[in-house]
């Protein structure tokens, strides 16, 4: 008889490992994902099981028996965090079954392990980051030298480590969507400020008046970002102390259990307790200590979640903008540098907005979810009496995007929402990224043509035919599918 059980894991965006309540399976809705080595459209290669009643499950077959299989079903609803369902399936109900090859199975298993163990992986990475501490103008400065960026931070050590881990994950996600075309280049430099006042003072020194919590300076290949992280240092330190105490408790339990079990076994044998009874006593004692260790591990997991939650509360706004600016830096430094390619400003800004709205799962940034703010603004404008024409967007000069530009202060928000909508459509409806047509569109030799001619060549149709299709698609989008 098959035992029907359903277990779920869930992961909140930018959070740690979290348990989700079991749910009933809805219709399969595989969202586009950002992942290297994927199928067309960005889906993960998975085992695929079709049942006799027409239901289709995708995931990884974890175990098999003569009567059933156990599938780890991978659910990736568009715009929402991935979750897993352990699903036993009676072989009699299987109509067809497409298996991955052994190499693909290993790759998928590794991805799932990263996902399920993300909180612990992140913790170890933070502890092992090679940071250096120096003094500059009386301030303690933490520095980091990575492969894709260098970083200096006036935030406290714990906060700095978390920022670095997040940035490493974000840069990994960028590489999965747009692989680097060059690696021998000056690394992006990131400056993190532990207080808003220090960040604003640094901007003032550079003659910048910017309200955003992060900015990319193209000429300096440098990102500046700031948040009042240090104000929460004491609160986070308290949680960290609890974490260390519980970790020490777990280490002590793990170290003493084998010794105590051996001593108990010796004592029982010395007292001539029969072997069968000794085994029962030792197994019971082992089970008791296993329960104790499990309880301590749960405490550690809870504290990890608490730490991650506090960090998210403090840095959410900064990280949204940091992801945006980091994309500009990555595109300029490693993919389409401006002295070799002509990337229109609308495309650069549209892609950056797409990334800033992404959901992070392990080292995968999911960007198939519509940007809620940009979508709402775009749909409102499209339904209004005077929607912006794509001709105006495609022809807009770079300086027009600057909100501070006196003559164009009202049009800039419209340009950003339209830029996001057009970039999103090209990515997920047209699939132009990585195509020869896309490279030709960005080729400087194409700059002799008008912006409209270049775009029509990219989408292989006149703008007057493309625009109605795009508008219909945008008006049909929902932020929470």
N, C-alpha and C positions, 0 to 999 in steps of 0.2 A: 504494500500500500504506500502511495506517495504522500509524504508529509508536506503539506502546503504551508510555506512560511514566506513572508515578505519582509525583507530588511532594507533599510534606506540609509544612505549617507547624503548629507547636503553641505554645500559650501557657500557661505555668504561672500559677496564681492569684497576683495581686499581683506577678508577676515581669515580666521584659522579654521581648523576642522570643526564641524558642527554636525550634530545628529538631527535628522529631520524625521518627522512622524511618518509612518508608512502611508502610502497613498495608492489609490487605484490607478491603473494604467490608462492614460488617455490615448487618443489617436497619435501616432508617431508624427513628430514635427521636428525633423532634424535641422537644426540651425546651421548656417554657414559658420565655419570656425577658422581661426588663424593658427595653422600648424604646419610644420615642414613635413614633406613626404606624404602629403594627403592626396585623396582622390580629387578629380575635378570638382570645383565648388567648395573645396576646403573640408569635406567630411572626413572623419577618421575612418580608416579601413577597419571593419568589424566583422565578426561572425554574424551571419544572418539566418534566422530561423523563421520559416513560414509554416503556420499551422493549418490544419484541415479546415478550420472555420474562417480562414482568410487573414487572421491576425499576423502581424509581422513584428518580430523582436530582433533588435540588434545589440551586440555587445561582445562579451568574451565568455566562451564556454569554460567554466571553472572546473567541472568534474563530470564524469560520465559513469553510468551503471548500465546493466543490461536492460533495465526498464525505464530509465529516465536520464535526463541531463540536468545540470544546474548551470544556468546562465546568469552572469552578471550583466544585467541590462543597463545600457548607458543611455540616459535620457539627457538631451541637450536642447531644451525648449528655447526658441529664439529669444534672446534678450534676457534670459534668466540663468542663474547658476546651474551648472551641471549637477546631476545627482545619479546615484546608482541604485538598482533594485536587484536583490538576489532572488532569482525566479526559477523554481524547479519546474520542469516540463516533461510530461509523460511522452515517451517515444511514440506511442500509438497516435498521438495528436499531431505529429510532425509530418507535414506534406513534403517539404524540401528543406535542405540545409546546406548553406554555402559556408565553407570553412576558410579561414585565413591560412596562409602557409606558415610554417614554424617560425620564420623570421618575423613576419608580421604579428604573430601571436606574442612573441617576446617583446616587441616594441609596444604593443597595446598594453601588455601587462605592466611594463615599466611606467607607462603613462598613468595607469590607474594607481599604481603604488605611489607615485608622486602626488597624485590627487588626494588619496586617502590619508597620506602621512604628511601633508603639507605643513601642519603646525610644527611638527618635530623637525622637519627638514629646515624650515625657516629659522628655528631656534638654534640649530647647530651651525647654520651658515652665519648667523649673526655673531656667535661666539668665536668663530674661526676667521672672521674678516681681519686682514692685516692692516690695522690702523696704526698711525703714528701720531704722537702728541707733541705739539710745540707751543711756544708762547709768542704771541705777536701783539705788540702794543698793550701788554698786560693781560690779554685774553688767552684762554686755553683754546687752541685750534687743533681739531682732529683732521687728519689728511688720509686720503685713500687713493691708490693708483690701480685702476682696473684696466681691462683690455679695451673697453669702449669709452670710458670716461674717467677722468680724475675728479676728485672731490675734496673740498675743504669745508669745515663746518664749525660754527661756534655753538651749535646745540650740544647738549650733554652727550656722553658716549653712547648710552642706550638708544637715544633718539637717532643719533647719527648712524648707528648700525642698522636700524630699521629703515631709514631713508635709503641707504645704500642697497639693501636687499630689494626694496621695492623698485628702485631704479634699474638694478640688474635684471629683474623680471620684466620690466617694461621694455628695456632695450632688446631682450631676447624675443619678446613678442613682435617688435618692429622688424627684426631680422627674419621672422617667419613669414611675414606678409611681403616685405620688400627686401630680399636678400642684398647684402652690401655688394657694391660693385668695386669697391676699393677698401683695403684695410690699412695700407701704408699711408696714413694721414695723421695730422695732429689730432689727438683725442679731444673730445668735448670736455671743457672744464666746468664744473658745477660748484657754485658757492651757496651754501646753506646757512641761513641766519636763524639762531634760536629765539630771536625776538623780532617783533614787527618793527620796533623802533630802529634796530640795527639795520634791518633790510632797507627801510626807507632812507636812512642816513647814507647807505652805500649807493642807492639810486641817485640821491641828491649830489653826491660827489661826482657822479658820472653825468650830471646835468639832465637827468631823466625825471619826468613827472608821470608816474604810472601807478594806477590803482591796483592792477593785477598782482597777486601774491607770487608770481614768477614771470620771468622775461628771458628771452633768448637774444643775445647780442651777436648778430651775424659776423660783424667785422672782428670781434674778439673771440669768436667761437666759444662763447661762455654763457652759461645759464645762471641766473640769480634767482633764489627763492627764499621766502622767509615766512615764519609763522611764530606765534607765541608759545613755542614748544617748551621753553625752559620754565614757564610759569607752572607747568604741570609736572616738573621734575620730582618734587617731593612726593606727590601722589603716586606717581609711577614707581618711585624708589620703594615705597611701602609695599606695593605689590611684588616688586622684585625681591625684596627681603623675604616675603612669604614664599615665593617661588624657591629661593635658595634653601630655606628651612625644610620645605617639603621634599626637595630633591635630595638633601642630605639624609632625610628619613628613609627615602627609597633606597639610596645607596647602602645605608646601614642594614636595612632589611635584606637586601640582595647579598651582602657580604656575609652576614651572620647565619642565614638560613642553612647553607650546606654544613657549616660547622656544628650548628645545633642539632641538625638531623643526624649527623654522624655520631655525636655524643649520645643522643637519645637511643640510637641503635645499639651502641656499645653497652649502655646501661641496661637495656632490655635483654640483651644477650647474656650479660653478666648475671642478671636475675633469673636466667633460665626460662624466659618467656618463650613459648613455642614459636617456631618460625612463621607459621601462618598468622598467628596473632600479632607478631612483631610487624609483619608487612601491613596489616590493617591499621595498626597504630601509626606507623610511619607515613602511610598514605594519607591518613586523616590529618596528621600534623602538617604534611606538605600542602594539603588542600587549604588548611587554615592560613598558612603563610602566603600562599598564592592569593587568597582573598584579601589579605592585608596589603600586599603589593598592588593588587588591582585597585583597591580603594585609594592608595596613595597616588597612583598614576592618574586616576580620575581627578584628584585634587590638582595635579599639575596641569592637566588639560584645561580644567576650569580656570585656573590662574592665567594660562596662556591666552584663553579667550578674553578674559578680563583685560589683560594687558593690550591685546590687539584692539579691543573695543575702545579703550581710552585713547590709544594712538590714533585710531581712525577719527574719533571725535575732534581731536586737536588738529589733525593735518588734512582732513577731507578736502577742504577748499584749496589748500596749497597743492595737494597732489593732483587734483583735477587739472589745475593750470600747469603744473609741472609736467604732467604727461603730454599736454598740448605743446608746450615749448620744447620739450625733449624730442618730440617728433620733428619739429622744424630743424633742430640741431642734427638729428640723425640723418634726415633727408639731405641736408646740406653737406654734412661731413662724409657720409659713407655711400650715398646712393646717387643723388642727382645734384652735384655741386653746381652753383650758379655759373661758374666760368666754363663749364662744359655742357650744361643743359639749360633750357629755357622753360622753367616750371612756372606756369601762370599763378598769380597770387591767389585766385579763387580756388585753384586745385590744392595748393599748399595749405590754405586755411581750412578748406573742406575736409581734407584728410586728417588734419590735426584735431578737428572737432570730433570726427568719427572715433579717433583713438581715445580722446579724453572721456568719452561716454562708455568705454569698453568695460567688460567684466573680466577680472583676472582669475583664472583657474590654473593653479600650479604655475608653469611657465608659459601658459597659453593665454593670450589676450583675446577675448571674444568681442568682436566689433559688429556683429550682425544686428544688434539692437539699435533702433533709431534713437538719436539724441533727443530726449524728451523736450528740452527747452527749444532747441533749434526747430524741431518738427512742429511744435505748437505755433511758433512765430511764423514759420513758412506757410503752414496751412491757413493761418489767419490772414496773411497777406494775399495768398492765392485766391481766397474767397472774397477779398475786399474789392472795392470798385476800381482800384488802379494797381493791379499786380505788376511786379517788376518783370520785364521781359528778359529772357536769357541773353539776348543780344547786348543789353546793358551790362549784365554780369560779366560776360565773356570779354567785353571791351573795357571794363573798369581798370583804371590804372592802380598801381600798388598803393600809392598814397591815399587813394579814396577809401581804403579799408581802415585807415587810422581814425578812430573815433574822435581823437583830439583835433583832427583837421577842421578848421573853422567852417569852411564852406560845405563840408560834407558830413557834419556831425549826425544828421538824421538818417542818412542813407546807409551808414556803416553797419548798423545792426541788421538791416535787410540783406546787405551783401553777404554777411556771415551766414545767415540762415539759408539763403539760396545757395551759397557755396557748399554748405554741408549737404543739402538735398541733392545737388548735382553730383558731387563726389560719391555720395552714398549710392545713388542710382547707378552710376558707372561701375562701381565696385560689385554690387550685388544683383543688379538686373542685367547689365551688359557684360560684366566680367572682362573689362578691358586691360586690367593690370597684368603686366608681364607679357603682353602681346607685342608683336612687331609694330602694330599700328600705334600703340601707346608710346613706344620708344621714338617712333617717327614724329609723334605729336610734340615730344619734348626736345627734339633735335633743334639746335640753334639755326640750322639752315632753313627750318620751317618758318622762322621769324619773318622772312620776306613776304609771307602770305598774311592776310588779315586774320585776326583772332577767330572770326566766324568761319573762314575757309579752312583753317587748321582744325577746328572742332568738327566741321562737317566731314572732313576726311577721316577723323578718328571714329566717328559713329556711323560712317558710311551712309549718310542720308542728309538731305537738306535740313537746316535748322527748323524751317516751318513745318516739317513733318515730324521731327524729333520732339519739339517742345510740347505739343498736345499729349503725346504718350507719357512724357516725363511728368507733366502736371497731373494727369490722371493717376499715375502711380503714387505720387506724393500725397495726393488727397485721400488715397485709399490706405495709407500706412497708419498703423496704430503704435503708440509708444510701448504698450504692454500687451503683446500678442497672447 
